[in-house]
């Protein structure tokens, strides 16, 4: 028999309802983020198309270091695969020590994602006051992506700590929500890499 809470709903109903709300809110946030990303895409393409005063790509301005840029995409993919494995296990009620290990793997890869992307931005070697609009919009876009990786990484940290300590076991809805967010940001970061490296 289901336990009835003070709200009049069964505990199962409240958990499932909260899970649906979390997933919906996560997708709503991604929709808002899409507006931001499309705004940056428009700015990038608009500045390139108009090339105001030849200031889109002045001579001597190169692209970000390609090897380091590719490495900065490897760690988000590792995090994504680990989060997918966590969600798959939790959604099938196969919570075990392996889930904790995967969560730690995802967290470490997320931390390395932030570290490598910070290092990458320091390797641009662009003087933004004279490097042109290509460098300016590219730096801004990379900074936005770094900020988003850090925010979702902090959310992941809170989930890992709650799960490992046993104070707030990871639910399928939390696992799905953070997987969706990380997958979205990883996908956008790949698109940004391709634009910055090859549309110049």
C-alpha positions as CSV (number, residue, x, y, z in Angstrom):
1,X,0.0,0.0,0.0
2,X,1.4,3.4,-0.9
3,X,2.2,5.8,1.8
4,X,0.2,9.0,1.7
5,X,2.0,12.3,2.3
6,X,0.5,15.4,4.0
7,X,-0.2,16.8,0.5
8,X,-2.6,14.0,-0.2
9,X,-0.4,12.4,-2.9
10,X,1.3,9.2,-2.5
11,X,5.1,9.4,-2.0
12,X,5.6,7.7,-5.4
13,X,3.3,10.3,-7.1
14,X,5.3,13.1,-5.5
15,X,8.7,11.6,-6.6
16,X,7.5,11.0,-10.2
17,X,5.9,14.4,-10.4
18,X,9.1,16.1,-9.1
19,X,11.1,14.1,-11.6
20,X,8.9,15.2,-14.5
21,X,9.2,18.8,-13.3
22,X,12.9,18.6,-13.2
23,X,13.2,17.1,-16.7
24,X,10.8,19.7,-18.0
25,X,12.7,22.6,-16.3
26,X,16.0,21.2,-17.7
27,X,14.6,21.3,-21.2
28,X,13.2,24.7,-20.7
29,X,16.6,25.9,-19.7
30,X,18.1,24.3,-22.8
31,X,15.5,26.2,-24.9
32,X,16.6,29.5,-23.3
33,X,20.2,28.6,-23.9
34,X,19.5,27.9,-27.5
35,X,18.4,31.6,-27.9
36,X,21.8,32.7,-26.5
37,X,23.7,30.3,-28.7
38,X,21.8,31.4,-31.8
39,X,22.5,35.1,-30.9
40,X,26.2,34.3,-30.8
41,X,25.9,32.4,-34.1
42,X,24.2,35.4,-35.7
43,X,26.8,37.8,-34.4
44,X,29.7,35.5,-35.6
45,X,28.2,35.2,-39.1
46,X,27.1,38.8,-39.4
47,X,30.5,40.1,-38.4
48,X,32.2,37.8,-40.9
49,X,29.8,38.7,-43.7
50,X,30.2,42.4,-43.3
51,X,34.0,42.5,-42.4
52,X,33.7,46.1,-41.2
53,X,36.8,48.0,-42.4
54,X,38.7,44.8,-42.9
55,X,38.5,44.1,-39.2
56,X,37.1,40.6,-39.3
57,X,40.4,38.8,-39.6
58,X,43.4,41.1,-39.7
59,X,46.6,39.7,-41.0
60,X,48.6,37.8,-38.5
61,X,45.6,36.5,-36.6
62,X,45.5,32.7,-36.5
63,X,43.0,30.2,-35.1
64,X,43.2,28.8,-31.6
65,X,45.8,25.9,-31.2
66,X,44.0,23.0,-33.0
67,X,45.5,20.1,-31.0
68,X,44.6,21.8,-27.7
69,X,41.1,22.7,-29.0
70,X,40.5,19.0,-30.0
71,X,41.7,17.8,-26.5
72,X,39.2,20.3,-25.0
73,X,36.5,18.3,-26.7
74,X,37.7,14.9,-25.6
75,X,37.0,15.3,-21.9
76,X,33.4,16.5,-22.3
77,X,32.7,13.4,-24.5
78,X,34.2,11.2,-21.7
79,X,32.0,12.9,-19.2
80,X,29.0,12.4,-21.5
81,X,29.6,8.7,-21.9
82,X,30.0,8.3,-18.1
83,X,26.8,10.2,-17.4
84,X,24.9,8.1,-20.0
85,X,26.1,4.9,-18.3
86,X,25.0,6.4,-14.9
87,X,21.6,7.3,-16.2
88,X,21.2,3.9,-17.9
89,X,22.0,2.1,-14.6
90,X,19.9,4.3,-12.4
91,X,16.9,4.2,-14.7
92,X,17.0,0.4,-14.7
93,X,17.4,0.3,-10.9
94,X,20.8,-1.2,-11.1
95,X,22.4,1.2,-8.5
96,X,25.7,-0.2,-7.3
97,X,29.2,0.7,-6.5
98,X,29.8,0.9,-10.3
99,X,27.5,3.9,-10.4
100,X,29.6,5.7,-7.8
101,X,32.7,5.0,-9.8
102,X,31.1,6.3,-13.0
103,X,30.0,9.4,-11.2
104,X,33.5,10.1,-10.0
105,X,34.8,9.5,-13.5
106,X,32.3,12.0,-14.9
107,X,33.3,14.5,-12.2
108,X,37.0,14.2,-12.9
109,X,36.5,14.5,-16.6
110,X,34.2,17.5,-16.1
111,X,37.0,19.2,-13.9
112,X,39.5,18.5,-16.7
113,X,37.1,19.9,-19.2
114,X,37.1,23.2,-17.4
115,X,40.9,23.2,-16.8
116,X,41.8,22.4,-20.4
117,X,39.4,25.1,-21.8
118,X,40.9,27.7,-19.5
119,X,44.3,26.7,-20.7
120,X,43.1,26.9,-24.3
121,X,41.8,30.4,-23.8
122,X,45.2,31.5,-22.5
123,X,46.9,30.1,-25.6
124,X,44.8,32.2,-28.1
125,X,47.6,34.9,-28.0
126,X,45.1,37.5,-29.3
127,X,45.3,41.2,-28.4
128,X,41.6,41.8,-28.3
129,X,41.9,45.6,-28.9
130,X,43.6,45.0,-32.2
131,X,42.9,41.4,-33.2
132,X,39.6,42.1,-35.0
133,X,36.0,40.9,-34.6
134,X,36.8,37.3,-35.4
135,X,39.0,37.1,-32.3
136,X,36.5,39.1,-30.2
137,X,33.4,37.0,-30.9
138,X,35.4,33.7,-30.8
139,X,36.8,34.6,-27.3
140,X,33.3,35.6,-26.1
141,X,31.8,32.4,-27.4
142,X,34.5,30.2,-25.8
143,X,34.0,32.1,-22.5
144,X,30.3,31.4,-22.6
145,X,30.9,27.7,-23.2
146,X,33.4,27.6,-20.4
147,X,30.9,29.2,-18.0
148,X,28.3,26.7,-18.9
149,X,30.6,23.8,-18.5
150,X,31.5,25.1,-15.0
151,X,27.9,25.6,-14.0
152,X,26.8,22.1,-15.0
153,X,30.0,20.8,-13.5
154,X,29.1,22.3,-10.1
155,X,25.6,20.7,-10.4
156,X,27.4,17.4,-11.1
157,X,29.6,17.9,-8.0
158,X,26.5,18.4,-5.8
159,X,24.9,15.2,-7.2
160,X,28.1,13.2,-6.7
161,X,28.5,14.4,-3.1
162,X,24.9,13.7,-2.2
163,X,25.0,10.2,-3.8
164,X,28.4,9.2,-2.3
165,X,27.5,10.4,1.2
166,X,24.1,8.7,1.0
167,X,22.3,11.9,1.9
168,X,20.6,12.3,-1.5
169,X,20.7,9.2,-3.7
170,X,20.8,9.9,-7.4
171,X,17.4,9.5,-9.0
172,X,16.7,8.7,-12.6
173,X,15.3,12.1,-13.3
174,X,18.4,13.9,-11.9
175,X,20.6,11.6,-13.9
176,X,18.6,12.3,-17.1
177,X,18.5,16.0,-16.5
178,X,22.2,16.4,-16.1
179,X,22.9,14.1,-19.0
180,X,20.7,16.2,-21.2
181,X,22.4,19.4,-20.1
182,X,25.9,18.0,-20.6
183,X,25.0,16.5,-24.0
184,X,23.6,19.8,-25.1
185,X,26.6,21.8,-24.1
186,X,29.0,19.2,-25.6
187,X,27.2,19.3,-28.9
188,X,27.2,23.1,-29.0
189,X,31.0,23.2,-28.1
190,X,31.7,20.9,-31.1
191,X,29.8,23.3,-33.4
192,X,31.6,26.3,-32.0
193,X,35.0,24.5,-32.5
194,X,34.1,23.8,-36.2
195,X,33.0,27.4,-36.8
196,X,36.0,29.0,-35.1
197,X,38.5,26.7,-36.7
198,X,37.2,26.6,-40.2
199,X,34.8,29.6,-40.8
200,X,37.4,32.4,-40.6
